[in-house]
């Protein structure tokens, strides 16, 4: 059984966003070393991150928090044939919200802009999980009904 392959595109975008943030982090750390704010050895176990790279490091951590739930629900919807048009749209809403969140976090870091972007992504993932739960409930119900007949 397979679902709508379109669910993979927002996942691909999210993965590339994560890789892009790594490039930003590396560039900012390199700049911190060049500016004398840090030494290369400081990054082995960074107890204190230079101000120039701290938001990038925190944003990398963000890419492994809520997006993990996003990847899991998208894959689950795909393999259970539940990745219908609404799920794909919500997956895109999540991916776009994460791009906006990262842009603000790595830029102005204005919480008035960052929090709404996060909230939109959070709600999108929450609804995706509700869709999966509803889909699984309906599939199990249909299988039980077919077995009883």
N, C-alpha and C positions, 0 to 999 in steps of 0.2 A: 504494500500500500504506500502511496506517496502523495504528497500534497502539492500545493501551488509553489512552483520553484521561484516565483517572484519574491517570496519571503526572504530569499537569500540576499537580494540586493541591499536592503537596509543593513543586514548583518555585515556585508562586505564593506559598506561605507563606514560602519562603526569600527571595524577592524583597522581600516586605513586611517581613521581619525586617531586611534590609539597609537599607531606607528608615527603619525605626524607629530603627536605630542612628545613622543620620544625624541624626535629630531629637535624640537624646540628645547627640551630639557638638556640634551647634549650641547646644543649651541649656547645656551645660557650658562651652563657649567663651564664651558670652554672660555666664555667671556669673563666669568668670575675669576678663573685662574689667571687669565691675561691681565685683568685689572688688579691682581694681587689680593683679591678678597678671599681666595682659597688656594690650597695647594692640591695637586692631583691626588695625593694620598688621603686627603680629607674625605673623599667620596667612597673609600673602602667600606666604612660603617659611619655614614654621616650623622653625627650627633647634632650638628648645627649645619643647616643648609644656608648658603649665601642667599641674601634677600633676592638677588637677581634670578635665582633658579628655584626658589622655594615654591612658588605657585605652580611651576611646571611639574615639580616632583609631586605635589599634592594632586594635581590634575591627573597624573599617571595613576595614582592610587584610585582616583575616582573612576578611571576606565576599567578597573577590576572590581568594582563594587556593584552598583546597579546594572551595568551591562552584562554581568554574569547571569543575572535573572533573565535579561532580555534574550541572550543567546539560548539559554535553556528552554524558554517558552517558545521561541521561534522554531527551534529544532523539533520540539515536542509537537507543535502544531503541524509541522511539515510531515512528520512520520505518521501521525494519526489522521492525515488528510483533513486537518482542520484549518489550514492556512487559506481561508477564503478572503474575499476582497477587503472586508473590514479589518481583518488581522494584518493584511499587507499594508493597508493605509496607516494603521496604528504603529506598525513597525517603522514606517517612514517617519511618522510624527516623532517617535522616539529618537531615531537617528538624527533628524534635523535638530531636535531639541538639544541633543548632546553636542552637536557642532556649535550651536549658539552658546551653550553653557561653557564649552572649552574656549571659545572665542572671547567671551567676557572674562572668564577666570584667568586666562593668560594675558588679557589686555587690561582693562580698567579695574577688573575685579570688583565691580560695583554690585553689591548684594541685591540692590533693587532690581537689577537686570538678571543677575545670576540665579536667584531663587525661583523666579517664575519659569525660567528655562528648565531648571531642575524639576520643578513641580509638574510641568507638562510631561516630561519624560517619565517621571514616577507614575503619574496617572495612566499614561499609555501602557506601561508595563503591567500595572495592576489590572487594567481592563483586558490585556492580552491573557493574563493568567485566569481571569474570570471566564473569558471565552474558551480557554482550554478546559477548565473545569466543567463548563456547561457542555462542551463538545464530548468530553469523556463520559459524562453522565448520560448523555443522549445515546452514545454508541453502546455503552454497557446496557442501557435500558432496551435498546433495539435488539441487541444480541440475546438478552434474556427473554424478550418477547418472542423472538424467532425460535428460541429453544423450547419455549413452552407450547408453541403451536404444533 
